[in-house]
Amino acid sequence: MSNPYDHPQPVLRTVTARGEALTLRLPEPSDAPGILAACTDPETLRWTTVPLDYDHERALGFVHDYAPGWWQRREGAAFVLADAEGYAGQIDLRVGKDPEVADVGFLTAPRARGRGYMSAALRTVAEWGIRELGLARVEWKAHVGNDGSRKVAEQAGFTYEGVQRNGCAHRGERRDAWTAALVREDLP
């Protein structure tokens, strides 16, 4: 069996619970305005470590360096979610020191929130990671109180595992984190 990293990062497709089609792919330069809007949104900044001074140059850096870099380093993959209107969010699958465990990070563009996009994307990316990258476990973590992110993880089939005290660094302080996972045995 060949190593998946020996081939270009794949394009994944999924459908939301409402039947809306999504494409998960590497970002393109035309995504930069959407990335910038999502990464400067107050709710994104509240719950993520996106830099407070995020600008157009950083958005282009995400397109050209950050996102493709995960695959090039053989450490996972970063995808943009795209619907019929274009950029709708982004999701990273990051493989750590244990090659059978990855964590996920995601954010949804403000215009796409509440439509089930990220739950569908998260499930698709996690299943792909387990089946194609040989992962045994995909972990999700979010600050306690980030109800939107928790709902996404639960709808994607992740099992809530508890609270990790001081589990997340956020702008110079430690915050408690909710944790959940999807494991190989959860797949049909």
C-alpha positions as CSV (number, residue, x, y, z in Angstrom):
1,M,0.0,0.0,0.0
2,S,1.4,3.4,-1.0
3,N,1.8,6.2,1.5
4,P,-1.0,8.8,1.0
5,Y,1.5,11.6,1.4
6,D,3.2,10.4,-1.8
7,H,0.3,11.8,-3.7
8,P,-1.3,15.3,-3.9
9,Q,-3.6,16.2,-1.0
10,P,-7.0,14.9,-2.0
11,V,-10.2,16.8,-2.5
12,L,-13.0,15.5,-0.3
13,R,-16.7,15.9,-0.8
14,T,-19.5,15.7,1.7
15,V,-23.2,16.5,2.0
16,T,-24.8,18.2,5.0
17,A,-27.8,16.8,6.9
18,R,-29.8,19.3,4.8
19,G,-28.5,17.9,1.6
20,E,-26.1,20.8,0.8
21,A,-22.9,19.8,-1.1
22,L,-19.5,20.8,0.2
23,T,-16.0,20.5,-1.2
24,L,-13.0,20.2,1.1
25,R,-9.9,21.3,-0.7
26,L,-6.7,23.2,-0.5
27,P,-7.3,27.0,-0.3
28,E,-6.9,29.1,-3.4
29,P,-6.0,32.8,-3.7
30,S,-9.6,33.7,-4.4
31,D,-10.4,32.4,-0.9
32,A,-8.3,35.1,0.8
33,P,-11.2,37.7,1.3
34,G,-13.3,35.0,2.9
35,I,-10.5,33.8,5.1
36,L,-9.8,37.4,6.2
37,A,-13.5,38.0,7.0
38,A,-13.7,34.7,9.0
39,C,-10.4,35.3,10.9
40,T,-11.3,38.9,11.9
41,D,-14.8,38.0,13.1
42,P,-15.3,38.7,16.8
43,E,-16.6,35.2,17.5
44,T,-13.6,33.6,15.8
45,L,-11.2,35.7,17.8
46,R,-13.1,35.0,21.0
47,W,-12.6,31.2,20.7
48,T,-9.4,30.7,18.7
49,T,-5.8,31.6,18.7
50,V,-6.0,33.4,15.4
51,P,-3.8,36.5,15.7
52,L,-5.7,39.7,16.6
53,D,-3.8,41.5,13.9
54,Y,-4.8,39.1,11.1
55,D,-4.7,40.8,7.8
56,H,-4.7,40.1,4.0
57,E,-1.1,39.1,4.0
58,R,-1.8,36.4,6.7
59,A,-4.7,35.2,4.7
60,L,-2.4,34.7,1.7
61,G,0.1,33.0,3.9
62,F,-2.6,30.5,4.9
63,V,-3.3,29.9,1.2
64,H,0.3,29.6,0.0
65,D,2.3,28.3,3.1
66,Y,0.3,27.2,6.1
67,A,-2.4,25.0,4.5
68,P,-0.2,23.2,2.0
69,G,2.6,22.9,4.6
70,W,0.8,20.3,6.7
71,W,0.6,17.9,3.7
72,Q,4.1,18.7,2.5
73,R,5.6,17.9,6.0
74,R,3.5,14.7,6.2
75,E,1.8,16.0,9.4
76,G,-1.8,16.1,8.3
77,A,-3.9,18.3,6.1
78,A,-5.6,21.6,6.1
79,F,-8.8,22.1,4.0
80,V,-11.0,24.9,3.0
81,L,-14.8,24.2,3.0
82,A,-16.4,25.5,-0.1
83,D,-20.1,25.6,-1.0
84,A,-21.8,27.1,-4.1
85,E,-20.8,30.6,-2.9
86,G,-17.2,29.8,-2.2
87,Y,-15.2,29.9,1.1
88,A,-17.3,28.7,4.0
89,G,-14.6,27.8,6.6
90,Q,-11.5,25.8,7.2
91,I,-10.5,22.7,9.1
92,D,-7.0,21.3,10.0
93,L,-6.2,17.7,10.8
94,R,-2.9,17.8,12.6
95,V,-1.0,14.6,13.3
96,G,1.2,14.8,16.5
97,K,4.1,12.9,17.9
98,D,2.0,9.7,18.0
99,P,1.4,9.0,14.3
100,E,-1.9,7.3,15.1
101,V,-3.4,10.4,16.8
102,A,-4.5,13.7,15.3
103,D,-6.3,16.7,16.6
104,V,-8.6,19.0,14.7
105,G,-9.0,22.8,14.6
106,F,-11.7,24.5,12.6
107,L,-13.6,27.7,12.1
108,T,-16.7,28.5,10.1
109,A,-17.2,31.7,8.1
110,P,-19.9,33.9,9.7
111,R,-22.2,33.5,6.7
112,A,-22.1,29.7,6.9
113,R,-22.7,29.2,10.6
114,G,-25.7,27.2,11.8
115,R,-26.1,25.3,8.5
116,G,-24.4,22.0,9.5
117,Y,-21.4,22.6,7.3
118,M,-18.7,22.1,9.9
119,S,-20.3,19.0,11.4
120,A,-20.4,17.3,8.0
121,A,-16.8,18.5,7.2
122,L,-15.5,17.4,10.6
123,R,-17.0,13.9,10.2
124,T,-15.7,13.6,6.7
125,V,-12.1,14.7,7.6
126,A,-12.0,12.5,10.7
127,E,-13.2,9.4,8.8
128,W,-10.8,10.1,6.0
129,G,-7.9,10.5,8.5
130,I,-8.8,7.2,10.1
131,R,-9.3,5.3,6.9
132,E,-6.6,6.8,4.7
133,L,-3.9,8.1,7.1
134,G,-4.2,5.1,9.5
135,L,-5.2,7.1,12.5
136,A,-6.7,5.4,15.5
137,R,-8.0,8.5,17.1
138,V,-9.0,12.1,16.1
139,E,-9.3,14.5,19.1
140,W,-11.3,17.7,19.4
141,K,-10.7,20.3,22.1
142,A,-12.4,23.6,22.7
143,H,-12.6,26.2,25.5
144,V,-15.3,25.4,28.1
145,G,-18.2,27.6,27.0
146,N,-17.7,27.3,23.3
147,D,-21.1,25.7,22.8
148,G,-21.0,26.1,19.0
149,S,-17.8,24.1,18.7
150,R,-19.1,21.4,21.1
151,K,-22.3,21.1,19.1
152,V,-20.3,20.6,15.9
153,A,-18.2,17.8,17.5
154,E,-21.2,16.0,18.9
155,Q,-23.1,16.2,15.7
156,A,-20.0,14.8,13.9
157,G,-20.2,11.8,16.2
158,F,-17.3,12.6,18.5
159,T,-17.7,11.2,22.0
160,Y,-17.4,13.7,24.9
161,E,-14.7,12.7,27.2
162,G,-14.6,15.5,29.8
163,V,-12.9,18.6,30.9
164,Q,-9.2,19.1,30.7
165,R,-8.2,21.6,33.4
166,N,-6.0,24.4,32.0
167,G,-6.1,22.5,28.7
168,C,-5.9,25.4,26.3
169,A,-3.6,28.4,26.0
170,H,-5.4,31.5,25.0
171,R,-3.8,34.9,24.6
172,G,-1.5,34.6,27.6
173,E,-3.7,32.6,29.9
174,R,-4.8,29.0,30.4
175,R,-8.4,27.9,30.0
176,D,-10.2,24.7,30.8
177,A,-11.1,22.7,27.7
178,W,-13.8,20.3,26.7
179,T,-12.4,17.2,25.0
180,A,-13.9,14.6,22.7
181,A,-12.7,12.1,20.2
182,L,-13.7,9.9,17.3
183,V,-11.9,6.6,17.3
184,R,-11.4,3.9,14.7
185,E,-14.0,1.6,16.4
186,D,-16.7,4.4,16.0
187,L,-16.7,4.0,12.2
188,P,-19.2,1.8,10.5
